Amino acid sequence: MLATYLKKAMEMANYEIIEDDHSYWGEIPNIQGVWANHETLEGCRNELQEALSDWIALRLSLGLEIPILDGIDLNIINKPLISA
């Protein structure tokens, strides 16, 4: 489920070239605070995926909501399997 979420999120990513230094900027819409900047497009993709992974791990550890993408709901990871 996590790998599918990462793949879907990365498919939604937007990239642009920064005119000043000709580096690449990447972000994922609807996932606030996840962005990357690198001198190559491939490097930007890699850094963006790493930022996304770290962002998901942090949100899960803090019990914060994660946006549902394409029906994939990572929020169920923090829910107890058996209710008391």
BATIPA-505181 format. One record per atom (N, C-alpha, C, O, CB): residue number from 1; atom name; x, y, z. Coordinates in steps of 0.001 Angstrom, whole numbers, plus 500000, padded with zeros to 6 digits. Glycine has a CB too. Layout:
# BATIPA-505181
NODE   resi   name        u        v        w
NODE    NUM     CA        X        Y        Z
...
This chain:
# BATIPA-505181
NODE   resi   name        u        v        w
NODE      1      N   500813   498818   500000
NODE      1     CA   500000   500000   500000
NODE      1      C   500870   501264   500000
NODE      1      O   500577   502216   499276
NODE      1     CB   499068   499988   501198
NODE      2      N   501927   501275   500802
NODE      2     CA   502799   502442   500881
NODE      2      C   503507   502693   499546
NODE      2      O   503591   503833   499090
NODE      2     CB   503831   502259   502001
NODE      3      N   504010   501637   498930
NODE      3     CA   504704   501789   497646
NODE      3      C   503754   502328   496579
NODE      3      O   504146   503159   495760
NODE      3     CB   505303   500440   497190
NODE      4      N   502524   501864   496589
NODE      4     CA   501528   502343   495618
NODE      4      C   501213   503810   495864
NODE      4      O   501065   504582   494916
NODE      4     CB   500235   501502   495697
NODE      5      N   501109   504198   497130
NODE      5     CA   500859   505599   497478
NODE      5      C   501996   506482   496975
NODE      5      O   501758   507523   496362
NODE      5     CB   500693   505760   499004
NODE      6      N   503233   506061   497236
NODE      6     CA   504396   506824   496781
NODE      6      C   504385   506973   495266
NODE      6      O   504648   508054   494739
NODE      6     CB   505696   506148   497236
NODE      7      N   504081   505886   494571
NODE      7     CA   504055   505918   493102
NODE      7      C   502991   506885   492599
NODE      7      O   503256   507685   491701
NODE      7     CB   503797   504511   492534
NODE      8      N   501795   506820   493166
NODE      8     CA   500706   507714   492742
NODE      8      C   501061   509170   493016
NODE      8      O   500831   510039   492175
NODE      8     CB   499394   507349   493461
NODE      9      N   501617   509432   494187
NODE      9     CA   501984   510810   494530
NODE      9      C   503048   511341   493574
NODE      9      O   502968   512485   493126
NODE      9     CB   502491   510888   495983
NODE     10      N   504037   510515   493264
NODE     10     CA   505108   510947   492357
NODE     10      C   504583   511165   490938
NODE     10      O   505106   512006   490208
NODE     10     CB   506242   509911   492341
NODE     11      N   503564   510421   490548
NODE     11     CA   502956   510630   489229
NODE     11      C   502260   511980   489150
NODE     11      O   502101   512531   488060
NODE     11     CB   501960   509512   488915
NODE     12      N   501841   512523   490295
NODE     12     CA   501155   513810   490345
NODE     12      C   502123   514985   490416
NODE     12      O   501701   516135   490297
NODE     12     CB   500223   513848   491532
NODE     13      N   503401   514719   490606
NODE     13     CA   504393   515780   490827
NODE     13      C   504491   516728   489637
NODE     13      O   504329   516338   488481
NODE     13     CB   505761   515169   491108
NODE     14      N   504759   517973   489963
NODE     14     CA   504995   519013   488957
NODE     14      C   506439   519473   489068
NODE     14      O   506974   519618   490168
NODE     14     CB   504011   520217   489136
NODE     15      N   507062   519700   487924
NODE     15     CA   508457   520143   487897
NODE     15      C   508572   521385   487033
NODE     15      O   507831   521560   486065
NODE     15     CB   509390   519022   487369
NODE     16      N   509504   522236   487394
NODE     16     CA   509796   523400   486563
NODE     16      C   511275   523740   486681
NODE     16      O   511940   523371   487649
NODE     16     CB   508918   524614   486971
NODE     17      N   511768   524443   485686
NODE     17     CA   513163   524882   485687
NODE     17      C   513210   526276   486293
NODE     17      O   512444   527158   485906
NODE     17     CB   513775   524870   484239
NODE     18      N   514109   526467   487240
NODE     18     CA   514316   527781   487847
NODE     18      C   515252   528553   486921
NODE     18      O   516389   528143   486691
NODE     18     CB   514910   527668   489316
NODE     19      N   514769   529658   486402
NODE     19     CA   515510   530447   485411
NODE     19      C   516868   530937   485926
NODE     19      O   517856   530923   485192
NODE     19     CB   514676   531637   484982
NODE     20      N   516910   531369   487190
NODE     20     CA   518122   531979   487729
NODE     20      C   519334   531052   487703
NODE     20      O   520423   531452   487290
NODE     20     CB   517873   532428   489136
NODE     21      N   519137   529822   488143
NODE     21     CA   520287   528918   488236
NODE     21      C   520124   527637   487406
NODE     21      O   520957   526734   487475
NODE     21     CB   520522   528551   489680
NODE     22      N   519054   527574   486633
NODE     22     CA   518779   526428   485748
NODE     22      C   518654   525108   486507
NODE     22      O   518918   524040   485955
NODE     22     CB   519878   526305   484707
NODE     23      N   518252   525190   487767
NODE     23     CA   518002   523974   488544
NODE     23      C   516528   523597   488382
NODE     23      O   515744   524344   487798
NODE     23     CB   518372   524179   490061
NODE     24      N   516176   522448   488899
NODE     24     CA   514807   521947   488800
NODE     24      C   514130   522024   490161
NODE     24      O   514734   521727   491192
NODE     24     CB   514788   520497   488267
NODE     25      N   512881   522423   490142
NODE     25     CA   512036   522519   491325
NODE     25      C   510905   521521   491139
NODE     25      O   510316   521443   490060
NODE     25     CB   511490   523985   491543
NODE     26      N   510599   520764   492173
NODE     26     CA   509495   519816   492100
NODE     26      C   508632   519881   493336
NODE     26      O   509124   520116   494440
NODE     26     CB   510015   518410   491908
NODE     27      N   507334   519672   493149
NODE     27     CA   506394   519637   494251
NODE     27      C   505242   518720   493901
NODE     27      O   505023   518393   492734
NODE     27     CB   505886   521044   494588
NODE     28      N   504509   518309   494923
NODE     28     CA   503360   517442   494726
NODE     28      C   502119   518209   495181
NODE     28      O   502007   518569   496353
NODE     28     CB   503520   516087   495508
NODE     29      N   501187   518458   494257
NODE     29     CA   499980   519197   494631
NODE     29      C   499233   518493   495769
NODE     29      O   499218   517265   495848
NODE     29     CB   499055   519359   493411
NODE     30      N   498629   519273   496630
NODE     30     CA   497825   518792   497749
NODE     30      C   498645   518141   498869
NODE     30      O   498072   517645   499840
NODE     30     CB   496814   517811   497243
NODE     31      N   499967   518136   498750
NODE     31     CA   500800   517630   499831
NODE     31      C   501720   518783   500238
NODE     31      O   502843   518920   499753
NODE     31     CB   501621   516338   499395
NODE     32      N   501204   519589   501134
NODE     32     CA   501870   520818   501541
NODE     32      C   503200   520532   502231
NODE     32      O   503283   519683   503118
NODE     32     CB   500968   521622   502463
NODE     33      N   504233   521248   501812
NODE     33     CA   505539   521144   502444
NODE     33      C   506465   520115   501826
NODE     33      O   507607   519971   502261
NODE     33     CB   505364   520829   503865
NODE     34      N   505989   519394   500812
NODE     34     CA   506838   518404   500142
NODE     34      C   507313   519007   498828
NODE     34      O   506530   519189   497895
NODE     34     CB   506070   517049   499900
NODE     35      N   508603   519313   498766
NODE     35     CA   509200   519896   497570
NODE     35      C   510667   519502   497501
NODE     35      O   511241   519005   498470
NODE     35     CB   509044   521439   497563
NODE     36      N   511257   519732   496344
NODE     36     CA   512678   519438   496161
NODE     36      C   513258   520391   495129
NODE     36      O   512541   520944   494295
NODE     36     CB   512893   517965   495728
NODE     37      N   514564   520568   495203
NODE     37     CA   515295   521387   494247
NODE     37      C   516637   520702   493995
NODE     37      O   517331   520314   494936
NODE     37     CB   515487   522864   494771
NODE     38      N   516997   520556   492721
NODE     38     CA   518258   519891   492377
NODE     38      C   518710   520383   491013
NODE     38      O   517916   520923   490242
NODE     38     CB   518103   518336   492383
NODE     39      N   519984   520194   490721
NODE     39     CA   520528   520673   489452
NODE     39      C   520087   519834   488249
NODE     39      O   520166   520298   487112
NODE     39     CB   522033   520692   489524
NODE     40      N   519620   518597   488491
NODE     40     CA   519121   517754   487391
NODE     40      C   517684   517329   487683
NODE     40      O   517269   517289   488842
NODE     40     CB   520029   516499   487190
NODE     41      N   516933   517015   486643
NODE     41     CA   515561   516569   486811
NODE     41      C   515512   515249   487577
NODE     41      O   514680   515082   488469
NODE     41     CB   514877   516423   485451
NODE     42      N   516384   514322   487240
NODE     42     CA   516409   513028   487934
NODE     42      C   516749   513206   489414
NODE     42      O   516152   512559   490275
NODE     42     CB   517427   512079   487269
NODE     43      N   517704   514081   489706
NODE     43     CA   518047   514369   491084
NODE     43      C   516884   514992   491831
NODE     43      O   516656   514687   493002
NODE     43     CB   519246   515280   491144
NODE     44      N   516148   515863   491157
NODE     44     CA   514976   516492   491757
NODE     44      C   513918   515438   492062
NODE     44      O   513308   515467   493131
NODE     44     CB   514403   517581   490826
NODE     45      N   513693   514515   491142
NODE     45     CA   512726   513431   491380
NODE     45      C   513129   512596   492596
NODE     45      O   512299   512281   493448
NODE     45     CB   512610   512525   490131
NODE     46      N   514405   512245   492664
NODE     46     CA   514885   511434   493779
NODE     46      C   514713   512158   495115
NODE     46      O   514254   511568   496093
NODE     46     CB   516351   511067   493570
NODE     47      N   515082   513425   495148
NODE     47     CA   514952   514201   496379
NODE     47      C   513489   514396   496759
NODE     47      O   513144   514390   497941
NODE     47     CB   515638   515557   496226
NODE     48      N   512627   514569   495753
NODE     48     CA   511209   514734   496020
NODE     48      C   510618   513459   496620
NODE     48      O   509819   513524   497554
NODE     48     CB   510467   515114   494737
NODE     49      N   511003   512319   496094
NODE     49     CA   510504   511058   496642
NODE     49      C   511002   510850   498072
NODE     49      O   510256   510363   498922
NODE     49     CB   510936   509880   495755
NODE     50      N   512234   511208   498337
NODE     50     CA   512769   511100   499691
NODE     50      C   512039   512045   500644
NODE     50      O   511721   511672   501774
NODE     50     CB   514274   511401   499696
NODE     51      N   511775   513267   500185
NODE     51     CA   511031   514228   501008
NODE     51      C   509627   513708   501299
NODE     51      O   509125   513848   502415
NODE     51     CB   510955   515601   500306
NODE     52      N   509000   513110   500296
NODE     52     CA   507664   512543   500473
NODE     52      C   507687   511406   501487
NODE     52      O   506827   511341   502365
NODE     52     CB   507110   512044   499131
NODE     53      N   508655   510518   501375
NODE     53     CA   508778   509399   502325
NODE     53      C   508961   509902   503752
NODE     53      O   508322   509402   504677
NODE     53     CB   509958   508494   501939
NODE     54      N   509833   510891   503928
NODE     54     CA   510070   511462   505255
NODE     54      C   508811   512141   505786
NODE     54      O   508497   512036   506972
NODE     54     CB   511233   512466   505208
NODE     55      N   508095   512834   504913
NODE     55     CA   506872   513535   505287
NODE     55      C   505815   512543   505765
NODE     55      O   505145   512780   506771
NODE     55     CB   506336   514359   504102
NODE     56      N   505667   511435   505043
NODE     56     CA   504697   510408   505430
NODE     56      C   505079   509809   506782
NODE     56      O   504229   509664   507660
NODE     56     CB   504613   509299   504350
NODE     57      N   506346   509463   506950
NODE     57     CA   506801   508877   508214
NODE     57      C   506543   509824   509382
NODE     57      O   506079   509390   510436
NODE     57     CB   508296   508532   508137
NODE     58      N   506834   511089   509211
NODE     58     CA   506619   512071   510270
NODE     58      C   505140   512188   510606
NODE     58      O   504766   512175   511778
NODE     58     CB   507177   513435   509859
NODE     59      N   504305   512302   509594
NODE     59     CA   502859   512448   509827
NODE     59      C   502284   511217   510511
NODE     59      O   501439   511333   511399
NODE     59     CB   502123   512697   508504
NODE     60      N   502737   510046   510102
NODE     60     CA   502256   508820   510748
NODE     60      C   502694   508773   512212
NODE     60      O   501912   508399   513086
NODE     60     CB   502774   507574   509997
NODE     61      N   503939   509150   512476
NODE     61     CA   504444   509091   513853
NODE     61      C   503740   510106   514760
NODE     61      O   503610   509879   515963
NODE     61     CB   505958   509341   513872
NODE     62      N   503290   511215   514187
NODE     62     CA   502594   512237   514964
NODE     62      C   501077   512036   514978
NODE     62      O   500356   512770   515654
NODE     62     CB   502919   513608   514412
NODE     63      N   500600   511044   514235
NODE     63     CA   499160   510788   514169
NODE     63      C   498401   511827   513375
NODE     63      O   497208   512033   513602
NODE     63     CB   498594   510718   515545
NODE     64      N   499083   512492   512437
NODE     64     CA   498444   513523   511620
NODE     64      C   497868   512905   510346
NODE     64      O   498354   511884   509860
NODE     64     CB   499451   514643   511269
NODE     65      N   496833   513539   509819
NODE     65     CA   496173   513047   508613
NODE     65      C   497094   513111   507402
NODE     65      O   497918   514016   507269
NODE     65     CB   494908   513847   508343
NODE     66      N   496934   512138   506535
NODE     66     CA   497644   512081   505265
NODE     66      C   496578   512093   504175
NODE     66      O   495624   511318   504244
NODE     66     CB   498578   510803   505164
NODE     67      N   496719   512962   503162
NODE     67     CA   495702   513015   502113
NODE     67      C   495512   511655   501424
NODE     67      O   496477   510937   501163
NODE     67     CB   496078   514072   501077
NODE     68      N   494271   511328   501141
NODE     68     CA   493952   510103   500411
NODE     68      C   494219   510372   498936
NODE     68      O   493728   511357   498384
NODE     68     CB   492460   509649   500654
NODE     69      N   494999   509497   498295
NODE     69     CA   495313   509635   496874
NODE     69      C   494778   508436   496111
NODE     69      O   495117   507293   496415
NODE     69     CB   496835   509778   496657
NODE     70      N   493951   508701   495132
NODE     70     CA   493453   507643   494256
NODE     70      C   492878   506473   495059
NODE     70      O   493052   505311   494693
NODE     70     CB   494573   507149   493339
NODE     71      N   492192   506798   496156
NODE     71     CA   491565   505789   496993
NODE     71      C   492498   505104   497983
NODE     71      O   492069   504217   498722
NODE     71     CB   490951   504770   496133
NODE     72      N   493764   505500   498008
NODE     72     CA   494728   504894   498925
NODE     72      C   494756   505728   500205
NODE     72      O   495114   506906   500187
NODE     72     CB   496158   504803   498276
NODE     73      N   494374   505097   501312
NODE     73     CA   494264   505789   502593
NODE     73      C   495299   505236   503570
NODE     73      O   495097   504181   504171
NODE     73     CB   492836   505645   503175
NODE     74      N   496406   505956   503723
NODE     74     CA   497449   505541   504657
NODE     74      C   497074   505807   506110
NODE     74      O   497755   505333   507020
NODE     74     CB   498742   506248   504331
NODE     75      N   496015   506549   506336
NODE     75     CA   495610   506867   507698
NODE     75      C   495178   505620   508472
NODE     75      O   495180   505631   509702
NODE     75     CB   494479   507882   507678
NODE     76      N   494815   504560   507777
NODE     76     CA   494395   503337   508466
NODE     76      C   495572   502657   509167
NODE     76      O   495372   501803   510031
NODE     76     CB   493748   502365   507473
NODE     77      N   496793   503033   508798
NODE     77     CA   497984   502446   509429
NODE     77      C   498010   502760   510917
NODE     77      O   498461   501938   511715
NODE     77     CB   499272   502966   508757
NODE     78      N   497532   503938   511300
NODE     78     CA   497565   504360   512708
NODE     78      C   496331   503926   513501
NODE     78      O   496245   504183   514702
NODE     78     CB   497700   505861   512783
NODE     79      N   495387   503276   512842
NODE     79     CA   494187   502844   513538
NODE     79      C   494401   501478   514162
NODE     79      O   495018   500610   513545
NODE     79     CB   492993   502813   512587
NODE     80      N   493906   501269   515372
NODE     80     CA   494073   499959   516015
NODE     80      C   493332   498872   515247
NODE     80      O   492259   499113   514695
NODE     80     CB   493575   500006   517468
NODE     81      N   493906   497687   515217
NODE     81     CA   493272   496562   514535
NODE     81      C   492068   496044   515301
NODE     81      O   491083   495615   514699
NODE     81     CB   494272   495442   514332
NODE     82      N   492139   496081   516616
NODE     82     CA   491059   495608   517458
NODE     82      C   490651   496732   518388
NODE     82      O   491490   497324   519067
NODE     82     CB   491474   494346   518255
NODE     83      N   489374   497020   518417
NODE     83     CA   488935   498078   519324
NODE     83      C   488690   497498   520707
NODE     83      O   488239   496363   520857
NODE     83     CB   487658   498767   518792
NODE     84      N   488999   498306   521711
NODE     84     CA   488878   497823   523104
NODE     84      C   487486   498000   523625
NODE     84      O   487208   497651   524772
NODE     84     CB   489853   498547   524016
